[in-house]
């Protein structure tokens, strides 16, 4: 990968978003099959260039009328071939929302749009868009009762990548994200509950009762029910609790057997399959009425269960006798048994259901089975004491307890009579075992591009990012203040909801005129569409004074005298006069050293401060006043670009 492509790759993968703004797609809120509404001003909503037509639409959710601040809106782009009208799938566009430009910057709209997109792609903290529709976040599960939210796109001395900390009621053990990444469910065994996390706001919403010792959590494919494995020592309370995700209520507890429970589902959510380690059984449960249909004897110590849609079978790996029982998912009978070595543990299937990989912790091996023939294909050397496996489109990643190395298995090299290709990389300086107290949650998280992974090293408290094709991890994210144990990727990017239709749902943060910047790589198209958001008189932020920056020169030269002017307005729009404790703090990104400047009032509600801009780069300006409260201080900022001094 050359330097230019690498930079573009990183830019498109990353994005930033202000805390508290939600960006995610909810399939129930809009019909992707519906044609995009085109307003009377076609120039503002449709672009045809270089053989491509892009249609833009922003519509309110759950009602008619225009866009209103604080409300949710559907942002959609339809990308088609200009000549044939055929939709273009898989083009992965980028998009950002930012206040509309004014003054000189608005005169050459095309040039200004390209300049803004270039800044957004650099992910500088001093040039943040109001809303980033390409962003993703890293949710880190900690050793203590908390989660950490990391923004991988921004790092100022390793500090600002930490976006938020989410407190929990008790120590977490396992978690699962909903299909749209809008909710995360976290099991807390000691509390007997599952925490519900809203990833739109990164808030701990509530705790859901989940039976005794809830450990493993799993969402069935249709997302309707959350299944929780209860590892209670009391036989009567050992089984699974089933929670309705819409009503947020416990529907039923089903006793299934003794010991730890792993959970798998048929692709249509009709059946749930629950292993019972100490009972040596597999329970088959009807997903419609939650009745226990059958209990099958599968081995003395079943440790994992996985479903393959390709073979429509359930596979149960037994750690004591080294067998893999193949259960027909329709008839619920034993189809065959694959014999391997004792020590089998975690098992997962590739995305297409073709290859299953079962880890043997005792033998430091990974067994590969073919779901097409239910045969053992390969027995591979992997990282010492393997305990976690996950899949991207091209590779299986295996993490070992006793090694810092992650083993990669090339999926295209697997098959009857073939020689598998394996390689590896070090994710940190030490083996995870040295950290102790590891949860069930995975320390391997697949990035949103499906061609890279995040790997948590709990010893040095860092999450490493590895892109396929690189010789080593490209970056690492320290988890300051807590001890990292696992990671999840929360994707807020545009999603292709129908052929050629890319959509996201956003919560509109403010009123005003906005530019919606759109980027397509091949062919390269950069264009800013326009939209307007109406004010909501009853919005909470309108009760807090706001700052209107009067920046007639958004770009200045290094060393030139510069006075920052701004107007302070009440929520009603009236000027706020006589605020005596205003200050303007400013710093050069990515420096963390802020400077302060005295502010003077020069008119009715108009204030100014002289700045010393001795260095070129992106500067971040922040107005605050203790008398106006924290809500005021959090929202009033802007950025300023300083160019190198002109040659004399």
C-alpha positions in Angstrom: 0.0 0.0 0.0 1.6 3.3 -1.1 1.7 6.4 1.1 -1.1 8.2 -0.7 -3.4 5.2 -0.6 -2.6 4.6 3.0 -3.5 8.1 3.9 -6.7 8.0 2.0 -7.6 4.6 3.6 -7.0 5.9 7.1 -8.9 9.1 6.3 -12.0 7.3 5.1 -11.9 4.9 8.0 -11.8 7.6 10.6 -14.1 10.4 11.6 -15.0 12.5 14.6 -18.3 13.4 16.2 -19.2 15.6 19.1 -20.3 13.8 22.2 -24.0 13.5 22.5 -24.8 13.6 18.8 -26.3 10.3 17.6 -25.6 8.9 14.1 -26.9 5.5 13.2 -29.3 3.9 10.8 -32.6 2.5 12.0 -34.3 0.4 9.3 -37.8 1.0 10.8 -37.5 4.7 10.3 -37.3 4.9 6.5 -38.1 2.7 3.5 -34.9 2.3 1.5 -37.0 1.2 -1.5 -38.8 4.5 -1.7 -37.5 7.0 -4.4 -35.7 10.0 -3.1 -37.8 13.1 -3.0 -36.2 15.8 -5.1 -37.0 19.4 -4.2 -37.8 22.2 -6.6 -34.2 23.4 -6.6 -32.6 20.4 -8.4 -29.1 22.0 -8.1 -29.3 21.7 -4.3 -30.3 18.0 -4.2 -29.0 16.4 -7.4 -25.5 16.3 -9.0 -24.5 14.7 -12.3 -20.8 14.6 -13.0 -18.3 12.2 -14.6 -20.9 9.6 -15.5 -22.3 9.6 -11.9 -25.6 11.0 -10.6 -25.9 11.7 -6.8 -29.3 12.5 -5.3 -29.4 13.9 -1.8 -32.4 13.9 0.6 -32.8 14.9 4.2 -36.2 14.2 5.7 -37.7 14.2 9.2 -38.4 10.9 10.8 -41.9 9.9 12.0 -43.7 12.9 10.5 -44.0 15.5 7.8 -42.8 19.0 7.4 -39.2 20.3 7.5 -36.2 19.5 9.6 -36.1 20.7 13.1 -33.3 21.0 15.6 -33.2 18.3 18.2 -35.3 15.9 16.0 -34.1 12.9 14.1 -33.7 13.0 10.4 -32.9 10.5 7.6 -29.9 11.5 5.5 -29.8 9.6 2.2 -27.7 9.6 -1.0 -28.7 7.7 -4.1 -25.8 7.0 -6.4 -26.6 5.8 -9.9 -25.0 5.6 -13.3 -25.7 8.8 -15.2 -26.5 7.1 -18.5 -28.3 3.9 -17.5 -29.7 4.9 -14.2 -28.5 1.7 -12.6 -27.7 1.9 -8.9 -24.1 1.7 -7.9 -23.5 -0.6 -5.0 -20.4 -0.9 -2.8 -19.0 2.5 -3.6 -18.6 3.5 0.2 -19.2 7.3 0.0 -18.1 9.7 2.7 -20.3 12.5 4.1 -20.1 15.3 6.7 -22.5 18.0 8.0 -21.2 21.4 8.9 -22.6 25.0 9.2 -22.9 26.6 5.8 -20.1 28.9 4.8 -20.6 32.6 4.5 -18.7 35.6 3.2 -15.7 35.1 0.9 -15.6 31.4 1.6 -19.1 30.9 0.2 -18.4 32.7 -3.1 -16.3 29.8 -4.6 -18.5 27.1 -3.2 -16.8 24.2 -5.1 -13.3 25.1 -4.0 -14.3 25.8 -0.4 -16.1 22.4 -0.3 -13.0 20.6 -1.4 -10.9 22.4 1.1 -13.3 21.5 4.0 -13.4 17.8 3.0 -9.6 17.7 2.9 -9.5 19.1 6.5 -12.1 16.6 7.6 -10.1 13.7 6.2 -7.1 14.7 8.2 -9.2 14.3 11.4 -7.5 17.2 13.1 -9.1 18.2 16.4 -9.0 21.8 15.3 -11.1 21.1 12.1 -13.9 19.0 13.3 -17.2 18.9 11.3 -20.4 19.3 13.3 -21.4 15.8 12.3 -19.4 13.0 10.7 -21.4 10.4 8.9 -18.3 8.2 8.4 -17.4 7.9 12.1 -16.9 4.9 14.3 -15.9 4.5 17.9 -14.2 1.9 20.0 -16.0 0.7 23.1 -13.6 -0.8 25.6 -14.8 -3.2 28.4 -12.8 -2.5 31.6 -11.7 -4.6 34.5 -13.6 -2.3 36.8 -17.3 -1.4 36.6 -17.0 0.8 33.5 -16.7 1.0 29.8 -14.5 3.5 27.9 -15.4 5.2 24.6 -12.4 5.8 22.3 -12.5 8.0 19.2 -9.7 6.3 17.1 -9.6 9.2 14.7 -8.2 11.8 17.0 -5.2 11.8 19.4 -3.7 14.7 21.2 -0.8 13.3 23.3 -2.9 10.1 23.6 -5.5 11.9 25.7 -8.3 13.1 23.5 -8.8 9.7 21.9 -10.8 9.0 25.1 -14.2 10.4 24.4 -16.2 9.2 27.4 -16.4 6.8 30.3 -19.6 4.9 31.0 -20.2 3.7 34.6 -21.8 0.4 35.3 -23.5 -1.1 38.3 -21.0 -3.9 38.6 -18.1 -5.6 37.0 -18.8 -6.7 33.3 -18.2 -10.1 31.9 -19.6 -10.3 28.4 -21.4 -8.1 25.9 -23.2 -8.0 22.6 -24.1 -5.2 20.2 -27.4 -4.9 18.3 -27.3 -5.3 14.5 -27.5 -1.5 14.0 -24.9 -0.8 16.8 -27.4 1.4 18.6 -27.6 -0.7 21.8 -25.0 -2.8 23.7 -26.0 -5.3 26.3 -23.4 -6.0 29.1 -23.7 -8.9 31.5 -22.9 -8.3 35.2 -22.8 -11.7 37.0 -22.5 -10.4 40.5 -25.5 -8.0 40.1 -27.7 -10.5 38.4 -28.5 -8.0 35.6 -27.6 -6.9 32.1 -26.8 -3.3 31.5 -28.3 -1.6 28.5 -26.0 1.0 26.8 -27.4 3.5 24.4 -24.5 4.2 21.9 -26.3 7.2 20.4 -25.4 9.1 23.6 -23.0 6.6 25.2 -25.2 6.5 28.3 -26.0 3.6 30.7 -29.8 3.6 30.2 -30.9 0.9 32.7 -30.2 -2.5 34.2 -32.4 -5.4 33.1 -33.1 -8.3 35.5 -31.3 -11.4 34.0 -31.5 -14.3 36.5 -28.7 -15.6 38.7 -25.1 -15.3 37.6 -25.8 -14.0 34.0 -22.6 -14.6 32.0 -22.9 -15.2 28.3 -25.2 -12.9 26.3 -26.4 -13.4 22.7 -28.9 -11.7 20.4 -30.9 -13.9 18.1 -30.6 -13.0 14.4 -33.9 -11.1 14.2 -32.8 -9.0 17.2 -36.1 -9.5 19.0 -34.8 -11.5 21.9 -31.7 -11.4 24.1 -30.6 -14.7 25.5 -28.5 -14.8 28.7 -26.7 -17.8 30.0 -27.1 -18.2 33.8 -24.2 -20.0 35.5 -25.9 -20.5 38.8 -24.6 -23.2 41.1 -28.2 -24.1 42.0 -29.5 -26.5 39.4 -32.9 -24.9 39.4 -31.5 -21.6 38.4 -28.9 -22.8 35.8 -30.1 -22.2 32.3 -31.0 -19.3 30.1 -33.0 -16.1 30.7 -34.8 -14.6 27.7 -35.3 -10.8 27.5 -37.6 -8.9 25.1 -35.4 -6.2 23.6 -38.4 -3.9 22.7 -40.2 -4.1 26.0 -36.9 -4.3 27.9 -38.4 -7.0 30.1 -37.5 -10.5 31.2 -39.9 -12.9 29.4 -38.9 -16.3 30.8 -36.2 -18.3 32.6 -35.6 -21.8 31.2 -33.6 -24.3 33.2 -31.5 -26.4 30.9 -28.7 -28.1 32.9 -25.6 -27.6 35.0 -22.5 -25.6 34.3 -21.5 -22.8 31.8 -23.8 -22.2 28.9 -22.9 -21.2 25.3 -25.7 -20.1 22.9 -26.3 -20.4 19.2 -29.3 -19.8 16.9 -30.7 -21.1 13.6 -30.4 -18.4 10.9 -34.2 -17.8 11.0 -34.3 -17.4 14.8 -36.6 -20.3 15.1 -34.4 -22.3 17.4 -31.9 -21.6 20.1 -29.3 -24.1 21.1 -27.8 -24.0 24.6 -24.9 -26.1 25.8 -24.7 -27.3 29.4 -21.1 -27.9 30.3 -21.4 -30.0 33.5 -24.5 -31.9 32.4 -22.9 -32.8 29.0 -26.0 -31.9 27.1 -27.4 -29.5 24.4 -30.8 -28.0 24.9 -33.0 -27.2 21.9 -35.5 -24.4 22.6 -38.4 -23.2 20.4 -37.9 -19.4 19.8 -41.6 -18.8 19.3 -43.1 -20.0 22.6 -39.8 -20.5 24.5 -40.5 -24.2 25.2 -37.8 -26.7 25.7 -38.1 -29.1 22.8 -35.3 -31.6 23.3 -32.2 -32.3 25.4 -29.4 -34.1 23.6 -26.4 -35.9 25.1 -23.4 -34.5 23.2 -20.3 -35.4 25.4 -18.9 -35.3 28.9 -17.8 -31.6 28.8 -19.3 -29.5 26.0 -17.5 -26.1 25.9 -18.7 -24.4 22.8 -21.6 -24.4 20.3 -21.8 -22.8 16.8 -24.3 -22.8 13.9 -23.5 -23.0 10.2 -26.1 -21.7 7.8 -24.3 -23.5 5.0 -24.9 -27.0 6.4 -27.9 -26.0 8.6 -26.3 -27.8 11.5 -25.2 -27.1 15.0 -21.6 -28.0 16.1 -20.8 -28.8 19.7 -17.1 -29.1 20.7 -16.3 -31.2 23.8 -13.2 -30.3 25.7 -12.8 -33.7 27.5 -13.1 -36.2 24.8 -12.1 -34.0 21.9 -15.2 -34.7 19.8 -17.3 -32.3 17.7 -21.0 -33.4 17.5 -22.9 -32.3 14.4 -26.6 -31.8 15.1 -29.1 -31.3 12.3 -30.7 -28.0 13.0 -34.1 -29.1 11.6 -34.6 -32.6 12.9 -32.5 -32.0 16.0 -30.8 -35.4 15.7 -27.1 -36.3 15.7 -25.9 -36.2 12.1 -22.2 -37.2 12.6 -19.3 -36.8 15.0 -15.9 -35.4 14.1 -13.1 -36.7 16.3 -10.2 -34.4 17.3 -7.9 -34.2 20.4 -9.0 -33.5 23.9 -8.6 -29.8 24.9 -11.1 -28.3 22.4 -12.7 -25.0 23.5 -13.9 -21.9 21.6 -15.4 -22.4 18.1 -16.6 -20.1 15.4 -17.6 -20.2 11.8 -16.5 -18.0 8.9 -19.0 -15.5 7.6 -20.2 -17.8 4.8 -20.6 -20.7 7.2 -18.0 -22.8 5.3 -15.1 -23.2 7.7 -15.4 -23.8 11.4 -12.3 -23.2 13.6 -12.1 -24.9 16.9 -9.3 -23.9 19.3 -7.4 -26.5 21.3 -5.9 -24.7 24.3 -4.0 -27.7 25.6 -2.3 -28.5 22.3 -1.8 -24.9 21.0 -3.6 -25.9 17.9 -6.6 -24.8 15.8 -8.8 -27.5 14.1 -10.4 -26.5 10.8 -13.6 -28.3 9.9 -15.5 -28.2 6.6 -19.2 -27.6 7.0 -19.8 -28.8 3.5 -18.6 -32.3 4.3 -18.5 -32.3 8.1 -14.9 -33.4 8.0 -11.7 -32.3 9.7 -9.6 -30.5 7.2 -6.6 -29.1 9.0 -4.8 -29.1 12.4 -2.7 -26.0 12.6 -0.1 -24.5 15.0 -1.3 -21.2 16.4 -0.5 -18.8 19.3 0.2 -20.5 22.6 -3.0 -21.4 24.6 -5.5 -20.1 22.0 -8.7 -18.8 23.6 -10.3 -16.4 21.1 -11.0 -16.5 17.4 -12.8 -14.0 15.1 -13.2 -13.6 11.3 -12.8 -10.9 8.7 -13.6 -11.5 5.1 -10.2 -12.9 4.3 -8.7 -14.2 7.6 -9.3 -15.9 10.9 -7.6 -14.3 13.8 -6.5 -16.4 16.8 -5.5 -14.9 20.1 -3.4 -16.9 22.6 -3.4 -16.6 26.4 0.3 -17.4 26.7 1.6 -15.3 23.8 1.5 -11.7 22.6 1.3 -13.0 19.1 -1.9 -13.1 17.1 -2.1 -15.9 14.4 -3.8 -15.1 11.1 -5.2 -18.0 9.0 -5.7 -17.2 5.3 -9.2 -18.5 4.5 -8.6 -18.7 0.8 -5.8 -21.2 1.4 -8.1 -23.7 3.3 -9.6 -26.8 1.6 -9.2 -30.5 0.9 -5.6 -31.2 -0.2 -4.4 -27.6 0.3 -1.7 -26.2 2.5 -3.0 -23.5 4.8 -1.1 -20.2 4.9 -0.6 -18.7 8.4 1.2 -15.7 9.6 1.2 -13.5 12.7 2.0 -10.3 14.4 2.7 -9.1 18.0 -0.1 -7.2 19.6 1.7 -5.6 22.6 4.7 -6.7 24.6 3.2 -9.4 26.8 0.8 -12.4 26.9 -2.7 -11.7 28.0 -2.5 -14.3 30.8 -0.2 -12.0 32.8 -3.1 -9.6 33.3 -5.4 -12.1 35.0 -9.2 -11.6 35.6 -10.1 -11.9 31.9 -13.8 -11.7 30.9 -15.6 -13.8 28.3 -15.9 -10.8 26.0 -13.6 -10.9 23.0 -10.3 -9.0 22.9 -10.5 -9.1 19.1 -12.8 -6.7 17.3 -13.3 -6.5 13.6 -13.1 -3.0 12.1 -16.0 -1.7 10.0 -14.1 -2.2 6.7 -13.9 -6.0 7.4 -10.2 -5.9 6.5 -8.6 -4.9 9.8 -8.9 -5.7 13.5 -8.5 -4.1 16.9 -6.7 -6.3 19.5 -6.7 -5.6 23.2 -3.6 -6.3 25.2 -4.8 -6.2 28.9 -1.2 -6.1 30.2 -0.1 -2.8 28.7 -3.7 -1.5 28.7 -3.6 -0.7 25.0 -5.8 -1.6 22.0 -3.8 -2.1 18.8 -5.1 -1.5 15.3 -3.9 -3.9 12.6 -4.7 -3.5 8.9 -4.3 -6.5 6.7 -1.3 -6.2 4.5 0.8 -4.4 7.1 3.8 -6.0 8.9 2.8 -4.7 12.3 -0.1 -2.9 14.1 -0.5 0.6 12.7 -1.4 2.3 15.9 -2.4 1.8 19.5 -4.9 3.4 21.8 -4.1 3.6 25.5 -7.0 3.3 27.9 -6.3 5.9 30.5 -7.8 5.5 34.0 -9.0 1.9 33.5 -7.7 -1.5 32.6 -8.8 -2.7 29.2 -10.1 -6.2 28.7 -12.2 -6.3 25.5 -13.3 -4.1 22.6 -16.3 -3.5 20.3 -16.5 -1.4 17.2 -19.5 0.9 17.1 -20.2 1.9 13.5 -22.0 5.1 12.7 -21.1 5.4 9.1 -23.4 5.5 6.1 -24.9 2.1 5.3 -26.1 0.8 2.0 -29.8 0.1 2.8 -30.8 -0.7 -0.8 -28.8 -1.0 -4.1 -27.1 2.4 -4.5 -28.8 4.0 -1.5 -26.6 5.0 1.4 -28.3 6.2 4.5 -27.8 7.3 8.1 -30.1 8.6 10.8 -28.9 11.7 12.7 -30.1 13.8 15.5 -30.0 17.4 14.4 -28.1 19.4 17.0 -28.8 23.0 16.0 -30.8 25.3 13.7 -29.4 27.1 10.7 -28.2 26.5 7.2 -25.9 23.6 6.7 -23.6 22.1 4.0 -23.7 18.4 3.6 -20.4 17.5 2.0 -20.3 14.3 -0.1 -17.2 12.4 -1.2 -16.9 9.6 -3.8 -13.5 8.1 -4.6 -13.9 6.5 -8.0 -14.5 8.7 -9.9 -13.5 11.4 -7.4 -16.6 13.6 -6.7 -16.6 16.2 -3.9 -19.8 18.3 -3.6 -21.6 20.2 -0.9 -25.4 19.9 -0.9 -27.5 22.3 1.2 -30.2 21.8 3.8 -31.9 24.0 6.4 -32.9 23.1 9.9 -35.6 25.1 11.7 -35.3 26.3 15.3 -37.3 24.6 18.0 -38.4 27.3 20.4 -38.7 24.8 23.3 -35.3 23.3 22.8 -33.3 23.0 26.0 -30.2 24.7 24.5 -32.2 27.8 23.6 -32.5 28.5 27.3 -28.7 28.8 27.4 -26.8 31.8 25.9 -24.9 31.0 22.7 -21.9 32.4 20.8 -22.0 33.6 17.2 -18.5 33.9 16.0 -17.9 36.9 13.6 -15.0 35.4 11.7 -14.6 37.5 8.5 -11.1 35.9 8.0 -11.4 32.1 8.6 -7.8 31.8 7.3 -5.0 34.1 8.5 -1.2 34.2 8.1 1.2 33.3 10.8 2.3 36.3 13.0 -0.4 38.6 11.6 -2.4 40.6 14.2 -5.8 38.9 14.7 -8.7 39.9 16.9 -11.4 37.3 17.4 -14.9 38.8 17.6 -18.1 37.1 18.7 -21.6 38.0 19.6 -23.2 36.6 22.8 -26.9 35.9 22.3 -29.7 34.8 24.6 -31.8 31.8 23.7 -34.4 34.2 22.3 -31.8 35.7 20.0 -31.5 39.0 22.0 -27.9 40.2 22.7 -26.5 39.3 26.1 -24.7 42.3 27.5 -22.4 42.9 30.5 -20.9 39.4 31.0 -17.7 40.1 32.9 -16.1 36.7 33.4 -15.9 35.7 29.7 -12.6 34.3 28.6 -11.3 33.0 25.3 -9.0 29.9 25.4 -7.2 28.8 22.3 -4.6 26.3 21.3 -2.8 24.9 18.3 -3.8 21.3 17.4 -2.5 18.8 18.3 -0.9 20.7 21.3 -2.6 20.2 24.6 -1.3 23.6 26.0 -4.0 26.1 26.0 -3.6 29.9 26.1 -6.0 32.5 27.4 -6.8 36.0 26.2 -8.7 38.8 27.9 -12.2 39.6 26.4 -13.7 43.1 26.2 -17.2 44.1 25.3 -17.2 46.5 22.3 -20.9 46.7 21.5 -24.3 45.4 22.6 -23.5 41.7 23.1 -20.4 41.9 20.9 -17.1 40.9 22.5 -13.5 40.6 21.2 -10.1 39.2 22.2 -6.7 39.7 20.7 -4.9 36.5 19.8 -1.2 35.7 19.3 -1.0 33.2 16.5 2.7 32.6 16.1 2.5 29.2 14.6 0.9 27.8 11.5 -1.7 25.1 11.7 -5.2 24.6 12.9 -6.2 26.6 16.0 -9.1 25.8 18.3 -11.0 28.7 20.0 -13.2 28.2 23.0 -15.4 30.7 24.8 -16.3 30.1 28.4 -17.7 31.9 31.4 -18.3 30.3 34.9 -21.4 32.5 35.4 -23.1 30.9 32.4 -22.5 27.3 33.5 -21.1 24.1 32.0 -23.7 23.8 29.2 -22.5 27.1 27.8 -18.8 26.2 27.9 -19.3 22.8 26.2 -20.8 24.2 23.0 -19.1 27.5 22.1 -16.1 26.8 20.0 -14.7 27.3 16.5 -11.5 26.7 14.6 -9.2 28.9 12.7 -6.6 28.0 10.0 -3.3 29.8 10.2 -1.0 29.6 7.1 2.8 30.0 7.2 4.0 33.6 7.1 4.2 35.2 3.6 7.7 35.6 2.2 8.9 39.2 2.3 
